[in-house]
Amino acid sequence: MAGPRGGSAGVNGHRVADESLLNDEKSMLANDPGGMLRATASAGAQVREAAALAAEVDLTMLADEGRPRAVVVAGIGTAGLTGSILSTVAGPRCPVPIIGHRSAGVPGWVGAADVVIAVSASGRSPEALAAAEAAARRGARLVAIGNPGSDLEALAERARAPFIGVPRRAPARATLWGLTIPVLFAGRALGIAKLAEADIAETATRLDADAERCRPGADSFVNPAKELALGLAGSVPIVWGSSPLATVAARRFADTLAANARYPVMAGALGEAGRGRVGLLDGVFGGLAETTRDIFADPDERDETLTRLRLVVFRDGGLNPEDDADEPVAVEERRADAIQTIADRRGVRCDVLTAEGGSTLERLASLVAVPDYASLYLALAHGLDPMAVPAISEMKELANPLPEEL
């Protein structure tokens, strides 16, 4: 029985992903009329453009008053993730707390001793606008990042605060790097994050290389993103990160799986998993389902119509040169080994992505790029347009104004 737009329906009613849709480039691109694949392929270009735009803005006023008491990165959706990235790049020895704020306004304690970075791809999100207004009213140092000519830029001008304009050419979820780089520039101006020109260049180069590996014309057996997408098809994904950096990438993957492929997903840190969530592997979608399977059956011929957990583990074995010892890394790696063993014992399949590169920023990019594409290919394998999300449009109509930061 055919599902809508080319998918097929399994016996329990869920649509099975169609690999042939991913190996027919012409048809696949026709199902992506909004150009989400093209926008995702621009990640390296986003890094370069955003770096050039940020370099043109005078951020010295951020540092004129010395080290801040705290830095608040205010935004929602993809913009909200930039605060976690700044914290990751700043590292565990950062002397200033970096706090991501995803609600309107700013925390009640924010005042003149603090810095607020308001981020909005559209420049119109109520959360970022309210944060910028509150920062200006309370005398906090402010930097705003968003679409040129937007309400956010006008507010920054009134507050005499620096504004980094990043043109919006795609949905916010496809412009992560265009929003992230200016936030990191602000962190560097404040002296809380190290960001070398070489780090930016190497990160852009890696994103370019991953775009080539994951290009639409590459068949699924040589395309790591298509392979990951097909492995996740029909499953309930659980995405865990072995370190703070890897956990940022895991949460990013959860966001894109939900928005692009419309898959329910749980994401978090392996440390959290070991405190209770690992029990999911024993549940009705995990090990318990194995009790009904023929133990003599070929594991590669498992009934694909049964909904099962699929574990994705993001690993980062890189050492921070500022760390005094590698013990925290060793604990994280042992934890990752353990979770993979537990999953294997319960017949839960597991994909492992390992960070590569020298700098923190490049390692993060290496964990984000392939999953970004995988979320798009999973949508396309089900015949879904990854850009058009009817439920989001309905929410905008029913709960206007709704932030456009997805």
C-alpha positions in Angstrom: 0.0 0.0 0.0 1.5 3.3 -1.0 1.9 6.1 1.4 1.5 9.8 0.5 4.2 11.2 -1.7 6.0 7.9 -2.3 6.3 6.4 1.1 4.9 2.9 1.9 2.9 1.8 4.9 3.9 -1.0 7.2 1.5 -3.5 8.7 1.1 -1.6 11.9 0.3 1.6 10.1 3.6 3.6 10.2 5.2 4.6 6.9 8.4 2.8 6.0 11.2 4.9 4.6 11.9 4.3 0.9 15.6 4.1 0.1 14.9 4.5 -3.6 13.7 8.0 -2.9 17.1 8.9 -1.7 19.0 7.4 -4.6 16.9 9.3 -7.2 18.5 12.7 -7.0 16.0 14.4 -9.4 12.9 13.2 -7.5 14.6 13.9 -4.1 15.3 17.5 -5.0 11.7 17.9 -6.3 10.5 16.9 -2.8 12.7 19.7 -1.4 11.3 22.7 -3.1 12.3 25.1 -0.3 16.0 24.1 -0.8 16.8 22.8 2.7 19.6 20.6 1.3 21.1 23.6 -0.5 20.8 25.8 2.7 22.5 23.1 4.8 25.3 22.7 2.2 26.0 26.4 2.8 27.3 25.8 6.4 30.9 26.5 5.5 30.0 29.6 3.6 27.9 30.7 6.6 30.9 30.5 8.8 33.0 32.6 6.5 30.3 35.2 5.8 29.3 35.6 9.5 33.0 35.9 10.5 33.5 38.7 8.0 30.3 40.5 9.1 31.2 40.2 12.8 34.7 41.5 12.1 33.2 44.7 10.7 31.4 45.5 13.9 33.2 47.4 16.7 32.8 45.2 19.8 35.3 47.0 21.9 32.6 48.6 24.0 31.7 45.1 25.3 35.1 44.9 27.0 35.5 48.5 28.1 33.9 47.9 31.5 36.0 44.8 32.2 35.0 41.3 32.8 31.2 40.9 33.3 29.6 39.1 36.2 27.7 36.8 33.8 26.8 36.5 30.2 23.2 35.7 29.1 22.6 34.5 25.6 18.9 35.1 24.9 17.1 33.4 22.0 14.8 30.5 21.2 15.1 27.5 19.0 18.3 27.4 17.0 19.3 30.8 18.3 19.0 29.4 21.8 21.5 26.7 21.0 24.2 29.4 20.4 24.5 30.0 24.1 25.4 26.3 24.7 28.0 26.5 21.9 29.6 29.6 23.5 29.7 27.8 26.8 31.3 24.8 25.2 34.0 26.9 23.3 34.7 28.9 26.4 35.3 25.6 28.2 35.0 24.5 31.9 37.6 27.0 33.1 35.7 30.0 31.9 35.7 32.5 34.8 32.2 33.8 33.9 28.9 31.9 33.9 27.3 31.7 30.5 23.6 31.2 30.7 21.2 30.4 27.9 17.8 32.0 28.3 15.0 30.8 26.2 12.1 32.8 27.7 11.0 36.4 27.2 13.0 39.0 29.0 16.1 38.2 31.1 16.6 36.6 34.5 15.6 38.9 37.4 19.2 39.3 38.6 20.6 40.7 35.4 21.9 44.2 35.8 24.6 46.7 34.9 27.4 44.2 35.7 26.2 41.7 33.1 26.2 41.2 29.4 23.2 40.1 27.3 23.6 38.7 23.8 20.2 38.8 22.1 20.0 36.4 19.1 17.2 36.0 16.5 17.6 34.8 12.9 14.5 36.8 11.9 15.2 39.7 14.2 11.6 39.5 15.3 11.4 36.8 17.9 9.6 38.1 21.0 12.1 36.4 23.3 15.1 38.2 21.8 13.4 41.5 21.5 12.2 41.4 25.1 15.7 40.4 26.3 17.3 43.3 24.4 14.7 45.7 25.8 15.2 44.5 29.4 19.0 44.6 29.1 18.9 48.2 27.9 16.4 49.2 30.6 18.6 47.6 33.3 21.9 49.1 32.1 23.4 45.8 31.1 25.9 45.7 28.2 24.1 44.5 25.1 25.0 43.0 21.7 22.3 42.0 19.2 22.6 39.5 16.4 20.0 39.0 13.7 18.5 39.9 10.3 19.6 43.4 9.0 16.8 46.0 9.0 14.8 44.1 11.6 13.1 45.2 14.8 16.1 43.9 16.7 18.5 46.1 14.8 16.3 49.1 15.5 16.2 48.3 19.2 20.0 47.9 19.3 20.4 51.3 17.6 18.1 53.0 20.2 20.2 51.4 23.0 23.4 52.4 21.3 24.5 48.7 21.3 26.5 46.9 18.7 24.4 44.9 16.2 25.8 42.2 14.0 23.6 41.8 10.9 23.4 38.3 9.5 21.1 38.0 6.4 18.5 35.4 6.7 18.3 33.2 3.6 16.7 30.1 5.0 14.8 28.9 8.1 16.7 29.4 11.3 17.4 25.7 11.8 19.4 25.8 8.6 21.4 28.9 9.7 23.0 27.6 12.9 26.6 28.7 11.9 25.5 32.1 10.7 24.1 32.8 14.2 26.9 31.0 16.1 30.0 32.7 14.8 28.9 36.3 15.8 28.1 35.0 19.3 31.6 33.6 19.5 33.0 36.9 18.3 31.2 38.6 21.2 32.6 36.0 23.6 36.1 36.7 22.3 35.7 40.4 22.6 34.7 39.8 26.3 37.8 37.7 26.8 35.9 34.6 27.8 36.3 32.5 24.6 39.3 31.8 22.5 38.6 31.9 18.8 41.6 31.9 16.4 41.3 32.7 12.7 42.6 29.3 12.0 39.8 27.7 14.0 37.2 29.5 11.9 39.0 28.6 8.6 39.4 24.9 9.6 35.8 24.7 10.7 34.5 26.1 7.5 36.7 23.7 5.5 35.4 20.7 7.5 31.8 21.7 6.9 32.6 22.0 3.2 34.1 18.5 3.2 31.1 17.1 4.9 28.8 18.8 2.5 30.6 17.0 -0.3 30.4 13.6 1.5 26.7 14.1 2.1 25.7 15.6 -1.2 22.4 14.5 -2.7 24.0 12.7 -5.7 26.0 10.3 -3.5 24.2 7.0 -3.1 23.3 5.7 0.3 26.1 3.2 0.5 28.7 5.9 0.3 26.8 8.8 1.9 27.1 8.7 5.7 24.0 10.9 6.2 21.8 8.8 4.1 23.1 5.7 5.8 22.3 7.2 9.2 18.9 8.3 8.1 17.9 4.9 6.8 19.1 3.3 10.0 16.9 5.6 12.1 13.8 5.0 9.8 10.8 3.7 11.7 12.6 3.9 15.1 12.3 6.0 18.2 15.7 7.6 18.4 17.6 8.2 21.6 20.6 10.5 21.1 23.2 10.8 23.9 26.4 12.8 24.1 29.5 11.6 26.0 30.7 15.1 26.9 29.4 18.6 27.1 30.5 19.2 23.5 29.0 16.0 22.3 25.8 16.7 24.2 25.3 20.0 22.4 25.6 18.1 19.1 23.1 15.5 20.4 20.5 18.2 21.3 21.0 19.8 17.9 20.3 16.4 16.2 17.1 16.0 18.3 16.0 19.5 17.2 16.5 18.8 13.5 15.0 15.3 13.7 11.8 16.8 15.2 11.6 19.8 12.9 12.7 18.3 9.6 11.8 14.6 9.8 9.0 15.0 12.4 10.4 12.2 14.5 10.0 12.0 18.3 13.4 11.9 19.9 15.0 12.0 23.3 18.4 13.6 23.7 20.7 14.4 26.6 24.1 13.6 28.2 25.3 10.1 29.0 25.7 11.2 32.6 21.9 11.8 32.8 21.3 8.5 31.0 23.2 6.6 33.7 21.0 8.1 36.4 17.8 6.5 35.1 17.1 7.0 31.4 19.3 4.0 30.5 16.2 2.0 31.7 14.6 2.8 28.4 16.7 0.1 26.9 14.8 -2.4 29.0 11.4 -1.1 28.0 8.7 -2.1 25.4 10.7 -0.4 22.6 14.0 -1.9 23.8 15.0 -5.2 25.3 11.4 -6.2 26.1 10.6 -6.3 22.4 13.4 -8.9 21.9 11.5 -11.5 23.9 9.0 -11.8 21.1 11.7 -12.2 18.4 12.9 -15.5 17.0 16.3 -15.9 18.6 17.5 -17.9 15.5 16.5 -15.1 13.1 19.1 -13.2 11.2 19.4 -9.8 13.1 19.6 -8.1 9.7 16.2 -9.5 8.7 14.4 -8.2 11.8 10.7 -7.1 11.2 11.1 -3.5 10.1 7.5 -2.7 10.8 8.1 -3.0 14.6 8.9 0.3 16.3 12.2 -0.1 18.2 14.6 2.2 19.9 17.6 3.3 17.9 20.5 4.7 19.9 22.9 7.3 18.5 25.9 8.0 20.7 28.0 11.2 20.0 31.5 10.7 21.3 34.2 13.3 21.9 37.6 12.0 23.1 39.4 15.3 22.5 41.4 16.7 25.3 41.1 20.4 26.2 44.7 21.7 26.5 43.7 23.7 29.5 42.5 20.7 31.5 44.9 19.5 34.2 44.2 15.8 33.6 42.4 13.5 31.2 40.4 11.7 34.0 37.0 13.4 33.0 37.6 12.3 29.4 38.4 8.8 30.5 35.2 8.6 32.6 33.1 9.8 29.6 34.7 7.3 27.3 34.1 4.4 29.7 30.5 5.5 30.0 30.1 5.5 26.3 31.6 2.1 26.0 29.2 0.8 28.7 26.1 2.2 27.1 27.0 0.6 23.7 27.5 -2.7 25.5 24.2 -2.5 27.3 22.4 -1.6 24.0 24.0 -4.6 22.2 23.0 -7.0 24.9 19.3 -5.9 24.5 19.4 -6.0 20.7 19.1 -2.2 20.4 21.0 -1.0 17.4 23.5 1.8 18.0 25.2 4.3 15.7 28.3 6.0 17.0 29.6 9.4 15.7 33.0 10.5 16.9 34.3 14.1 16.9 37.3 14.9 14.7 39.5 18.0 14.4 41.8 20.1 16.5 39.8 23.0 17.9 36.6 22.7 20.0 34.7 24.5 17.2 35.9 22.1 14.5 35.1 19.1 16.6 31.6 20.3 17.2 31.1 21.0 13.5 32.3 17.4 12.8 29.4 16.1 15.0 26.8 18.4 13.6 27.2 18.3 9.9 26.3 14.7 9.0 23.3 14.5 11.4 22.0 17.8 9.9 21.9 16.1 6.5 20.5 12.9 8.0 17.5 14.7 9.4 16.7 16.0 5.9 17.2 12.7 4.2 15.0 10.9 6.7 12.2 13.4 5.9 12.7 12.9 2.2 12.8 9.1 2.5 9.3 9.4 3.9 8.2 11.7 1.1 8.1 14.8 3.4 9.1 18.3 2.5 11.6 19.1 5.3 10.9 22.9 5.1 7.1 22.9 5.0 5.9 22.0 8.5 2.1 22.5 8.5 1.8 22.3 12.3 4.2 25.3 12.7 2.1 27.3 10.2 -1.0 26.4 12.2 0.6 27.5 15.5 1.5 30.8 13.9 -2.2 31.3 13.0 -3.6 30.1 16.4 -1.0 31.6 18.7 0.2 34.7 16.9 2.9 36.0 17.4 4.9 32.9 17.4 8.7 33.0 17.2 10.1 32.1 13.8 13.2 30.5 15.1 12.8 26.9 14.1 
